[in-house]
């Protein structure tokens, strides 16, 4: 009965087609990606102090992610900075030399990702902002638990769309991922096309609504 349905993940299209026989849905990018990385940067006031770091952003505390991040820090000699999404995370004693930041506002969050050397995350938006901000040299994306199918599919969907699926670490002892560069020129070109697609789609929907109201 819906005239238009848009979804964020390619898995959403599959569900609508296979479970509901609805074939008019379209996949458009997450709203945060509809703004370019440079547009987001214009809103950011904080800057990096000059010292490189590895940023950890884990929505759910996961020992394997922590072990991976610590091992990556040892290999690279970089310090660890963690974004804590709860006071429970903040109060956990994970690494003695780890800097913790509790619930940063949106623009501090963006700045932390933008200035990181690596991002280790099980978050869709942690992954999406890393791609959008061209975090150098790599962004590492890890699902908290592989049985969390929805979270995994969201991350894999955006990585598949931007041809960066090699950034998705499935094995926590796989450090070869840091030697696989991201072609950010290609990522930016893909996101530009997807932004126009999203804009055209919304303009079409709202134009149709306005026409029906006449």
N, C-alpha and C positions, 0 to 999 in steps of 0.2 A: 504493500500500500504506500510505501515511501517513494517519492519522486526521485530523490537523490540521497545517496549514502556515500560518505567518504570514510576511509580507514587509514590508519597510519602504517600498519604492517602488511606485508604480502600474505601473511597467514590469515589476516582478516578477510581478504578477498576469497581465499580458499574456503573459509568457513561459510561465508555467505552463499557461495556458489554450490558447495557440496551439501550443506545442511538445509539451506532455505531456497535453493534454486533461484537466487537473486543474482542477476548477471549485469546489473547496471551500476554497481559500485565502482568507485575509482580509488586508487591509492595516492594520497598526497602526503608530503613530508610533515613532520611534527611542527607545530606553530613556532617553536623556538628557532627552527632552521629557516623559517621564512624571512628572517633577518640575517644579513650577512655577518661574518665575523667582525668586519670593520665597523659595521653599524653598532654591534654590541660594545665594541671597544670605546666608542665615543661616549658611552654612559659610564665607563669605568674610571674612577678617580685614583685608586691605589695602583702603585707600580711595584715591580719586583726590586728587592734590594741589591740584586746583582749576583746572589748566590744560587746556583742551580740546585734543584731538589726533585725528588720523586713524590708525586701527590697520590695519596690513597683516598679513594672515595668509595667506601663499601656500605651499602644500605643495610646489609645484614652482616654482622661480624662473622667472619669465616677464617678459621685457622689456616687453611690452605692459601688464601689470599694474603694473609699476614706473612706466612712463611715465604711466599713468592716475592713479596715486596722487600722483605728483609734480605733475601738472597740477592735480589736485583741491586739493592743498595750496596751490598758488599762487593758485587762485581763492578759497579760503576763508581764507588766511592762517594756517592751522593747521599745527602741527608734525607730523612723521611718527614713529610708533612701530611697530617691526616685531617680530613674534614669529618667531623663527628656529627652524625645526624640525630644523636640523642645524648642525654646526660649519662646514660648507662655506658655508651661507648666512650665518652670522655673520661669516665672514672676508671676504665680498665687500664691496667698497667701492662701494655703490650711490649713496647720497646723503650728502653731508658732514654735513648737519644732522639726520640720522636717528638716533633712539635705537633700539638693538637689545636684545632680551631673548631669551636662549637657553633653550629648553626649559623654560618656566615650569611649575610644578606645576599641578594641575587648578584649584585655587581662585584662583591668581594669573591663570591663563588666563581664568577667568570674570570676575574683577575688571577685567581689561584690556578685555574686550569690553563689560562693563556700563558702564564709565566713558568709553568712546570716543564721539566725536561722529559719526564715520563708521567703518564697517568695510568694508575692501576685501579680499575673500577669494575663493579658488577651492576652499574647503573646505566640505564638507557641514556639519560640526559648527560651523565658523565662522558659517555662515549660520543654522543651527538655534538656536545660543545667542543670536545677535543678535536673532532673532525672539522667543525665549523671554524674553529680558531687556529687550525693548522698547527697544533701543538708539536713542537719539534723536539727530538727527531722522530719520536714515535708516540703512539697511544696504544696502551695495552688494555684489552677488554676481557674480563673474566666473569662468567656467570657464578653467582654465589654457590649454588648447588645445581648440578646438571639436571636434577629432577624438576627444577623450577622452570617448566617448559615455557610459560608466558614470558618471563623475564629473558630467558635465553633467546626466544624467537624475536623479541623486540630488538635486541642487540644485533642478532644475526641479520635481521631485515635491513637495518640501516647500513651495516657493513657490506652486505651483498649489493645494495643499491649503489654504494660508492666504490665498489670494486676493492674493498679493503678487508675482505673476510679473513685474510691471513693475520689480521690483528687480534683475532679471537683465540685466546689461549685455551685449549681444552685440557692440556696436560701441564700440571703445575711445575714440572721440572724442565719444561721446554723454554730455554732462554734464547734459542735461536731466533725467536720472534723479534728481539731487539736488533737483529741484523737484517731485517726485512723492511726496507724503506717504504714509506707511504708516498705515492705520487699525488701530492696535494694540488698540483695543477689540474689533474684529472678530477679529483674530488671537488674542487671549486667549480669546475665546468659543469659537472653533474648537478651540483646543488643549485647553480644558476638556472639550469633548465627546469629543475623541479620547483624552484620558487615561481617561475613564470607559469608553470602548469597549475600550481596551487592558486595563484592570483587569478588566472583565467577561469578556473573552475568556480571560485567564489563569486567572481563578477557575473558569470553565467547564471548561477543559482539566484543571486539577489536580483538580477535583471528579470528573471522569470517570475519571481515573487512580486516585484513591482508591477509587472505586466498583468498578473492575475488580479491585482488589487484595483486596477483601473475600472 
